[in-house]
Amino acid sequence: MGQHRERVPEVRSHRELAGGPISLAPEATGFFLDAAAGEGVTIVPLGSATRGLVWLSEKHAEELQEILDTHPDISWLQLPWAGVDAFAPVLQRIAALPEEQRPVVTSAKGAYSEPVAEHALALVLASLRELPRKAREARWQSERSGLSLFGARVVVFGAGGVAQSFIELLSPYRAHITVIRRSSAPVPGAELTVTPDAAEDVLSSADVVVVAAAATDETRHIISARELALMPDHAVLVNVARGSLVDAEALVDAVDAGTLWGAGLDVMDPEPFPDDHRIWDRHRIVITSHSADTPEMTRPLLAARIASNTHAFATGTPMVGVVDVEAGY
């Protein structure tokens, strides 16, 4: 329906490109072909003439690497998701190349911020109001219970498009927001921005913790038993980033021990998560099976990003969503 707007990320410089014919793979549907087409844009089947590649699968990293190895003249690669962790081996191979030989890599970073932030807010409210437990018990509750988001102390891991859109959604709730990111540079809407070494200070007073950071080796289990132990027992945790950022075993332990009020998880590690895991029986944890951004929501947003970047590639202007291949996001 096109109800969401993309959030254009910070412009990141990239080397000048000469442009050239563009291919869409592994399958080029009419919808995305139409998005790529435009004045000055030449679309060709994947082959020796290809200079720009729009990759439309969130999987098949090995196949993509083979294509890049076979066609070293590809100078621009567009990936389909905001998170590029599924293509980490490809990015590492690109980072190992001399800079002048590296294809410029762009992603959909910022494009899906609104739907994911919207889902994060839904999970926060559901967790605070105990909707997972109340829905599963499916009976009239003898006591009124639940917590409010108004005036809450909210800690957000990450400062990308999802985090920024989520902060904007919080504005009616008069929340006190702290952002944890690699840099202490201010984030609009946040009262405080700190680096990860200060996490202990802010987690100990958090009512809500939202994980919206990029998945890298450094952020694996950024929420572990240690961080969970720092959080008050009335706090809730929401993860809309990647499952690898939260230690699921430690999370269940914290909920079981009553040291965490509840949790909302859109992502797990691995996916799909095992059906027989004990987490499914926990009435204070809701798992939404990676549905924060559905295909119906992402298709028009990805199409807009493809249209923007194919035009930029053809005209030699800066592209949007440039990936730092060395940092991995």
TORKOL-4160 file (C-alpha; in steps of 0.2 Angstrom, whole numbers, padded with zeros to 4 digits, m for minus):
329
<pt num="1" X="0000" Y="0000" Z="0000"/>
<pt num="2" X="0015" Y="0011" Z="0001"/>
<pt num="3" X="0010" Y="0018" Z="0018"/>
<pt num="4" X="0028" Y="0019" Z="0024"/>
<pt num="5" X="0042" Y="0031" Z="0019"/>
<pt num="6" X="0060" Y="0027" Z="0018"/>
<pt num="7" X="0072" Y="0035" Z="0030"/>
<pt num="8" X="0087" Y="0041" Z="0019"/>
<pt num="9" X="0103" Y="0036" Z="0029"/>
<pt num="10" X="0118" Y="0047" Z="0032"/>
<pt num="11" X="0127" Y="0050" Z="0016"/>
<pt num="12" X="0143" Y="0040" Z="0016"/>
<pt num="13" X="0156" Y="0044" Z="0002"/>
<pt num="14" X="0161" Y="0031" Z="m0010"/>
<pt num="15" X="0173" Y="0031" Z="m0025"/>
<pt num="16" X="0168" Y="0038" Z="m0041"/>
<pt num="17" X="0160" Y="0025" Z="m0053"/>
<pt num="18" X="0159" Y="0026" Z="m0072"/>
<pt num="19" X="0141" Y="0018" Z="m0073"/>
<pt num="20" X="0136" Y="0005" Z="m0086"/>
<pt num="21" X="0124" Y="m0008" Z="m0089"/>
<pt num="22" X="0114" Y="m0015" Z="m0074"/>
<pt num="23" X="0108" Y="m0033" Z="m0071"/>
<pt num="24" X="0095" Y="m0040" Z="m0058"/>
<pt num="25" X="0098" Y="m0057" Z="m0051"/>
<pt num="26" X="0095" Y="m0071" Z="m0046"/>
<pt num="27" X="0078" Y="m0068" Z="m0053"/>
<pt num="28" X="0072" Y="m0052" Z="m0060"/>
<pt num="29" X="0053" Y="m0049" Z="m0058"/>
<pt num="30" X="0044" Y="m0036" Z="m0068"/>
<pt num="31" X="0040" Y="m0026" Z="m0052"/>
<pt num="32" X="0059" Y="m0023" Z="m0048"/>
<pt num="33" X="0063" Y="m0022" Z="m0067"/>
<pt num="34" X="0051" Y="m0007" Z="m0068"/>
<pt num="35" X="0059" Y="0001" Z="m0053"/>
<pt num="36" X="0076" Y="m0001" Z="m0060"/>
<pt num="37" X="0072" Y="0006" Z="m0077"/>
<pt num="38" X="0074" Y="0025" Z="m0080"/>
<pt num="39" X="0082" Y="0038" Z="m0091"/>
<pt num="40" X="0100" Y="0033" Z="m0095"/>
<pt num="41" X="0098" Y="0016" Z="m0086"/>
<pt num="42" X="0103" Y="0001" Z="m0097"/>
<pt num="43" X="0097" Y="m0016" Z="m0090"/>
<pt num="44" X="0105" Y="m0032" Z="m0097"/>
<pt num="45" X="0105" Y="m0050" Z="m0093"/>
<pt num="46" X="0119" Y="m0055" Z="m0081"/>
<pt num="47" X="0135" Y="m0056" Z="m0091"/>
<pt num="48" X="0152" Y="m0049" Z="m0096"/>
<pt num="49" X="0144" Y="m0032" Z="m0100"/>
<pt num="50" X="0136" Y="m0030" Z="m0082"/>
<pt num="51" X="0144" Y="m0016" Z="m0072"/>
<pt num="52" X="0130" Y="m0014" Z="m0059"/>
<pt num="53" X="0122" Y="m0029" Z="m0050"/>
<pt num="54" X="0105" Y="m0028" Z="m0040"/>
<pt num="55" X="0104" Y="m0044" Z="m0029"/>
<pt num="56" X="0086" Y="m0048" Z="m0025"/>
<pt num="57" X="0088" Y="m0063" Z="m0013"/>
<pt num="58" X="0092" Y="m0061" Z="0005"/>
<pt num="59" X="0101" Y="m0078" Z="0004"/>
<pt num="60" X="0113" Y="m0087" Z="m0008"/>
<pt num="61" X="0128" Y="m0078" Z="m0003"/>
<pt num="62" X="0139" Y="m0092" Z="m0011"/>
<pt num="63" X="0131" Y="m0089" Z="m0028"/>
<pt num="64" X="0133" Y="m0071" Z="m0026"/>
<pt num="65" X="0152" Y="m0073" Z="m0023"/>
<pt num="66" X="0153" Y="m0084" Z="m0038"/>
<pt num="67" X="0145" Y="m0071" Z="m0049"/>
<pt num="68" X="0157" Y="m0057" Z="m0042"/>
<pt num="69" X="0172" Y="m0069" Z="m0045"/>
<pt num="70" X="0166" Y="m0073" Z="m0063"/>
<pt num="71" X="0163" Y="m0054" Z="m0067"/>
<pt num="72" X="0176" Y="m0044" Z="m0058"/>
<pt num="73" X="0171" Y="m0028" Z="m0068"/>
<pt num="74" X="0155" Y="m0026" Z="m0058"/>
<pt num="75" X="0158" Y="m0010" Z="m0049"/>
<pt num="76" X="0142" Y="m0008" Z="m0039"/>
<pt num="77" X="0132" Y="m0021" Z="m0029"/>
<pt num="78" X="0115" Y="m0017" Z="m0022"/>
<pt num="79" X="0109" Y="m0029" Z="m0008"/>
<pt num="80" X="0091" Y="m0031" Z="m0003"/>
<pt num="81" X="0090" Y="m0029" Z="0016"/>
<pt num="82" X="0095" Y="m0016" Z="0028"/>
<pt num="83" X="0105" Y="m0029" Z="0038"/>
<pt num="84" X="0119" Y="m0036" Z="0028"/>
<pt num="85" X="0126" Y="m0050" Z="0040"/>
<pt num="86" X="0120" Y="m0064" Z="0029"/>
<pt num="87" X="0133" Y="m0058" Z="0016"/>
<pt num="88" X="0147" Y="m0056" Z="0029"/>
<pt num="89" X="0158" Y="m0068" Z="0019"/>
<pt num="90" X="0155" Y="m0058" Z="0003"/>
<pt num="91" X="0159" Y="m0042" Z="0011"/>
<pt num="92" X="0175" Y="m0049" Z="0019"/>
<pt num="93" X="0181" Y="m0054" Z="0002"/>
<pt num="94" X="0177" Y="m0037" Z="m0005"/>
<pt num="95" X="0186" Y="m0028" Z="0009"/>
<pt num="96" X="0202" Y="m0039" Z="0006"/>
<pt num="97" X="0203" Y="m0031" Z="m0012"/>
<pt num="98" X="0213" Y="m0015" Z="m0016"/>
<pt num="99" X="0201" Y="m0001" Z="m0014"/>
<pt num="100" X="0201" Y="0004" Z="m0032"/>
<pt num="101" X="0195" Y="m0014" Z="m0036"/>
<pt num="102" X="0181" Y="m0015" Z="m0024"/>
<pt num="103" X="0163" Y="m0014" Z="m0030"/>
<pt num="104" X="0154" Y="m0001" Z="m0020"/>
<pt num="105" X="0141" Y="m0010" Z="m0010"/>
<pt num="106" X="0124" Y="m0002" Z="m0005"/>
<pt num="107" X="0110" Y="m0009" Z="0005"/>
<pt num="108" X="0092" Y="m0005" Z="0010"/>
<pt num="109" X="0098" Y="0003" Z="0026"/>
<pt num="110" X="0085" Y="0016" Z="0031"/>
<pt num="111" X="0072" Y="0010" Z="0019"/>
<pt num="112" X="0063" Y="m0002" Z="0031"/>
<pt num="113" X="0065" Y="0009" Z="0047"/>
<pt num="114" X="0047" Y="0014" Z="0049"/>
<pt num="115" X="0039" Y="m0004" Z="0048"/>
<pt num="116" X="0052" Y="m0011" Z="0060"/>
<pt num="117" X="0051" Y="0004" Z="0072"/>
<pt num="118" X="0032" Y="0002" Z="0072"/>
<pt num="119" X="0034" Y="m0017" Z="0077"/>
<pt num="120" X="0046" Y="m0012" Z="0090"/>
<pt num="121" X="0033" Y="m0001" Z="0098"/>
<pt num="122" X="0020" Y="m0014" Z="0097"/>
<pt num="123" X="0032" Y="m0027" Z="0106"/>
<pt num="124" X="0036" Y="m0014" Z="0119"/>
<pt num="125" X="0018" Y="m0010" Z="0123"/>
<pt num="126" X="0013" Y="m0029" Z="0123"/>
<pt num="127" X="0027" Y="m0033" Z="0135"/>
<pt num="128" X="0023" Y="m0019" Z="0147"/>
<pt num="129" X="0005" Y="m0023" Z="0147"/>
<pt num="130" X="0008" Y="m0042" Z="0148"/>
<pt num="131" X="m0002" Y="m0046" Z="0133"/>
<pt num="132" X="0008" Y="m0062" Z="0129"/>
<pt num="133" X="0004" Y="m0069" Z="0146"/>
<pt num="134" X="m0014" Y="m0063" Z="0146"/>
<pt num="135" X="m0018" Y="m0070" Z="0129"/>
<pt num="136" X="m0010" Y="m0087" Z="0132"/>
<pt num="137" X="m0019" Y="m0089" Z="0148"/>
<pt num="138" X="m0036" Y="m0085" Z="0139"/>
<pt num="139" X="m0046" Y="m0082" Z="0155"/>
<pt num="140" X="m0053" Y="m0068" Z="0165"/>
<pt num="141" X="m0038" Y="m0061" Z="0176"/>
<pt num="142" X="m0041" Y="m0060" Z="0195"/>
<pt num="143" X="m0029" Y="m0045" Z="0196"/>
<pt num="144" X="m0026" Y="m0029" Z="0186"/>
<pt num="145" X="m0008" Y="m0029" Z="0181"/>
<pt num="146" X="0003" Y="m0020" Z="0168"/>
<pt num="147" X="0016" Y="m0006" Z="0166"/>
<pt num="148" X="0015" Y="0010" Z="0157"/>
<pt num="149" X="0026" Y="0017" Z="0144"/>
<pt num="150" X="0023" Y="0035" Z="0148"/>
<pt num="151" X="0038" Y="0044" Z="0156"/>
<pt num="152" X="0048" Y="0027" Z="0155"/>
<pt num="153" X="0067" Y="0027" Z="0154"/>
<pt num="154" X="0070" Y="0019" Z="0137"/>
<pt num="155" X="0088" Y="0013" Z="0132"/>
<pt num="156" X="0090" Y="0010" Z="0113"/>
<pt num="157" X="0105" Y="0000" Z="0107"/>
<pt num="158" X="0109" Y="0007" Z="0090"/>
<pt num="159" X="0107" Y="0024" Z="0081"/>
<pt num="160" X="0102" Y="0019" Z="0063"/>
<pt num="161" X="0086" Y="0022" Z="0054"/>
<pt num="162" X="0076" Y="0010" Z="0065"/>
<pt num="163" X="0082" Y="0017" Z="0081"/>
<pt num="164" X="0079" Y="0035" Z="0075"/>
<pt num="165" X="0061" Y="0031" Z="0069"/>
<pt num="166" X="0057" Y="0022" Z="0085"/>
<pt num="167" X="0063" Y="0037" Z="0095"/>
<pt num="168" X="0051" Y="0048" Z="0085"/>
<pt num="169" X="0037" Y="0036" Z="0088"/>
<pt num="170" X="0040" Y="0038" Z="0107"/>
<pt num="171" X="0037" Y="0056" Z="0107"/>
<pt num="172" X="0019" Y="0056" Z="0113"/>
<pt num="173" X="0025" Y="0045" Z="0128"/>
<pt num="174" X="0037" Y="0058" Z="0136"/>
<pt num="175" X="0050" Y="0045" Z="0138"/>
<pt num="176" X="0067" Y="0048" Z="0144"/>
<pt num="177" X="0078" Y="0040" Z="0130"/>
<pt num="178" X="0096" Y="0035" Z="0131"/>
<pt num="179" X="0105" Y="0028" Z="0115"/>
<pt num="180" X="0120" Y="0017" Z="0116"/>
<pt num="181" X="0131" Y="0018" Z="0100"/>
<pt num="182" X="0149" Y="0017" Z="0095"/>
<pt num="183" X="0150" Y="0036" Z="0095"/>
<pt num="184" X="0144" Y="0047" Z="0109"/>
<pt num="185" X="0138" Y="0060" Z="0096"/>
<pt num="186" X="0120" Y="0066" Z="0100"/>
<pt num="187" X="0105" Y="0057" Z="0092"/>
<pt num="188" X="0090" Y="0068" Z="0089"/>
<pt num="189" X="0076" Y="0065" Z="0102"/>
<pt num="190" X="0088" Y="0056" Z="0114"/>
<pt num="191" X="0092" Y="0065" Z="0131"/>
<pt num="192" X="0109" Y="0055" Z="0132"/>
<pt num="193" X="0120" Y="0046" Z="0120"/>
<pt num="194" X="0134" Y="0035" Z="0127"/>
<pt num="195" X="0146" Y="0022" Z="0121"/>
<pt num="196" X="0145" Y="0003" Z="0125"/>
<pt num="197" X="0157" Y="0005" Z="0140"/>
<pt num="198" X="0144" Y="0015" Z="0149"/>
<pt num="199" X="0130" Y="0002" Z="0147"/>
<pt num="200" X="0131" Y="m0003" Z="0165"/>
<pt num="201" X="0127" Y="0014" Z="0171"/>
<pt num="202" X="0111" Y="0016" Z="0160"/>
<pt num="203" X="0104" Y="m0002" Z="0160"/>
<pt num="204" X="0103" Y="m0002" Z="0179"/>
<pt num="205" X="0089" Y="0011" Z="0178"/>
<pt num="206" X="0080" Y="0006" Z="0162"/>
<pt num="207" X="0062" Y="0002" Z="0161"/>
<pt num="208" X="0063" Y="m0003" Z="0143"/>
<pt num="209" X="0078" Y="m0009" Z="0132"/>
<pt num="210" X="0076" Y="m0010" Z="0113"/>
<pt num="211" X="0090" Y="m0018" Z="0103"/>
<pt num="212" X="0091" Y="m0010" Z="0085"/>
<pt num="213" X="0110" Y="m0011" Z="0082"/>
<pt num="214" X="0119" Y="m0019" Z="0067"/>
<pt num="215" X="0124" Y="m0038" Z="0068"/>
<pt num="216" X="0143" Y="m0039" Z="0069"/>
<pt num="217" X="0156" Y="m0050" Z="0078"/>
<pt num="218" X="0157" Y="m0036" Z="0091"/>
<pt num="219" X="0138" Y="m0035" Z="0094"/>
<pt num="220" X="0135" Y="m0054" Z="0096"/>
<pt num="221" X="0127" Y="m0056" Z="0113"/>
<pt num="222" X="0127" Y="m0038" Z="0117"/>
<pt num="223" X="0113" Y="m0043" Z="0128"/>
<pt num="224" X="0120" Y="m0057" Z="0139"/>
<pt num="225" X="0117" Y="m0064" Z="0156"/>
<pt num="226" X="0128" Y="m0049" Z="0163"/>
<pt num="227" X="0117" Y="m0035" Z="0155"/>
<pt num="228" X="0101" Y="m0044" Z="0160"/>
<pt num="229" X="0107" Y="m0045" Z="0178"/>
<pt num="230" X="0109" Y="m0026" Z="0177"/>
<pt num="231" X="0092" Y="m0022" Z="0172"/>
<pt num="232" X="0078" Y="m0019" Z="0185"/>
<pt num="233" X="0066" Y="m0033" Z="0187"/>
<pt num="234" X="0051" Y="m0023" Z="0180"/>
<pt num="235" X="0061" Y="m0020" Z="0164"/>
<pt num="236" X="0056" Y="m0027" Z="0147"/>
<pt num="237" X="0068" Y="m0031" Z="0133"/>
<pt num="238" X="0063" Y="m0030" Z="0114"/>
<pt num="239" X="0074" Y="m0036" Z="0100"/>
<pt num="240" X="0071" Y="m0031" Z="0082"/>
<pt num="241" X="0088" Y="m0031" Z="0075"/>
<pt num="242" X="0096" Y="m0049" Z="0074"/>
<pt num="243" X="0094" Y="m0064" Z="0085"/>
<pt num="244" X="0113" Y="m0065" Z="0088"/>
<pt num="245" X="0113" Y="m0049" Z="0098"/>
<pt num="246" X="0103" Y="m0057" Z="0112"/>
<pt num="247" X="0108" Y="m0073" Z="0122"/>
<pt num="248" X="0091" Y="m0082" Z="0122"/>
<pt num="249" X="0096" Y="m0094" Z="0135"/>
<pt num="250" X="0101" Y="m0080" Z="0147"/>
<pt num="251" X="0085" Y="m0071" Z="0143"/>
<pt num="252" X="0074" Y="m0086" Z="0147"/>
<pt num="253" X="0084" Y="m0089" Z="0164"/>
<pt num="254" X="0080" Y="m0070" Z="0168"/>
<pt num="255" X="0062" Y="m0072" Z="0165"/>
<pt num="256" X="0061" Y="m0088" Z="0175"/>
<pt num="257" X="0070" Y="m0080" Z="0189"/>
<pt num="258" X="0058" Y="m0065" Z="0189"/>
<pt num="259" X="0072" Y="m0053" Z="0186"/>
<pt num="260" X="0065" Y="m0047" Z="0170"/>
<pt num="261" X="0047" Y="m0042" Z="0167"/>
<pt num="262" X="0045" Y="m0049" Z="0150"/>
<pt num="263" X="0052" Y="m0048" Z="0132"/>
<pt num="264" X="0047" Y="m0046" Z="0114"/>
<pt num="265" X="0058" Y="m0054" Z="0101"/>
<pt num="266" X="0055" Y="m0052" Z="0082"/>
<pt num="267" X="0072" Y="m0061" Z="0078"/>
<pt num="268" X="0080" Y="m0077" Z="0084"/>
<pt num="269" X="0097" Y="m0086" Z="0082"/>
<pt num="270" X="0095" Y="m0097" Z="0072"/>
<pt num="271" X="0080" Y="m0094" Z="0062"/>
<pt num="272" X="0068" Y="m0103" Z="0062"/>
<pt num="273" X="0071" Y="m0106" Z="0080"/>
<pt num="274" X="0069" Y="m0124" Z="0086"/>
<pt num="275" X="0050" Y="m0129" Z="0090"/>
<pt num="276" X="0055" Y="m0139" Z="0105"/>
<pt num="277" X="0065" Y="m0125" Z="0114"/>
<pt num="278" X="0058" Y="m0120" Z="0131"/>
<pt num="279" X="0056" Y="m0102" Z="0126"/>
<pt num="280" X="0040" Y="m0105" Z="0118"/>
<pt num="281" X="0032" Y="m0110" Z="0134"/>
<pt num="282" X="0036" Y="m0094" Z="0143"/>
<pt num="283" X="0020" Y="m0083" Z="0144"/>
<pt num="284" X="0030" Y="m0067" Z="0147"/>
<pt num="285" X="0040" Y="m0069" Z="0130"/>
<pt num="286" X="0032" Y="m0066" Z="0114"/>
<pt num="287" X="0040" Y="m0071" Z="0097"/>
<pt num="288" X="0034" Y="m0064" Z="0081"/>
<pt num="289" X="0045" Y="m0074" Z="0069"/>
<pt num="290" X="0054" Y="m0060" Z="0060"/>
<pt num="291" X="0038" Y="m0051" Z="0054"/>
<pt num="292" X="0042" Y="m0033" Z="0058"/>
<pt num="293" X="0044" Y="m0029" Z="0039"/>
<pt num="294" X="0033" Y="m0040" Z="0029"/>
<pt num="295" X="0035" Y="m0042" Z="0010"/>
<pt num="296" X="0020" Y="m0031" Z="0007"/>
<pt num="297" X="0029" Y="m0018" Z="0017"/>
<pt num="298" X="0046" Y="m0020" Z="0010"/>
<pt num="299" X="0043" Y="m0022" Z="m0009"/>
<pt num="300" X="0038" Y="m0004" Z="m0012"/>
<pt num="301" X="0052" Y="0003" Z="m0001"/>
<pt num="302" X="0065" Y="m0008" Z="m0009"/>
<pt num="303" X="0059" Y="m0003" Z="m0026"/>
<pt num="304" X="0061" Y="0015" Z="m0021"/>
<pt num="305" X="0079" Y="0012" Z="m0016"/>
<pt num="306" X="0083" Y="0002" Z="m0032"/>
<pt num="307" X="0076" Y="0016" Z="m0042"/>
<pt num="308" X="0086" Y="0029" Z="m0033"/>
<pt num="309" X="0103" Y="0020" Z="m0034"/>
<pt num="310" X="0101" Y="0014" Z="m0052"/>
<pt num="311" X="0098" Y="0032" Z="m0057"/>
<pt num="312" X="0113" Y="0037" Z="m0047"/>
<pt num="313" X="0124" Y="0024" Z="m0054"/>
<pt num="314" X="0119" Y="0029" Z="m0072"/>
<pt num="315" X="0122" Y="0048" Z="m0069"/>
<pt num="316" X="0138" Y="0047" Z="m0058"/>
<pt num="317" X="0129" Y="0054" Z="m0043"/>
<pt num="318" X="0131" Y="0048" Z="m0024"/>
<pt num="319" X="0121" Y="0033" Z="m0020"/>
<pt num="320" X="0111" Y="0030" Z="m0004"/>
<pt num="321" X="0114" Y="0016" Z="0009"/>
<pt num="322" X="0133" Y="0014" Z="0006"/>
<pt num="323" X="0139" Y="m0001" Z="0016"/>
<pt num="324" X="0156" Y="0000" Z="0025"/>
<pt num="325" X="0163" Y="m0017" Z="0020"/>
<pt num="326" X="0176" Y="m0017" Z="0033"/>
<pt num="327" X="0164" Y="m0013" Z="0047"/>
<pt num="328" X="0151" Y="m0025" Z="0040"/>
<pt num="329" X="0136" Y="m0013" Z="0040"/>
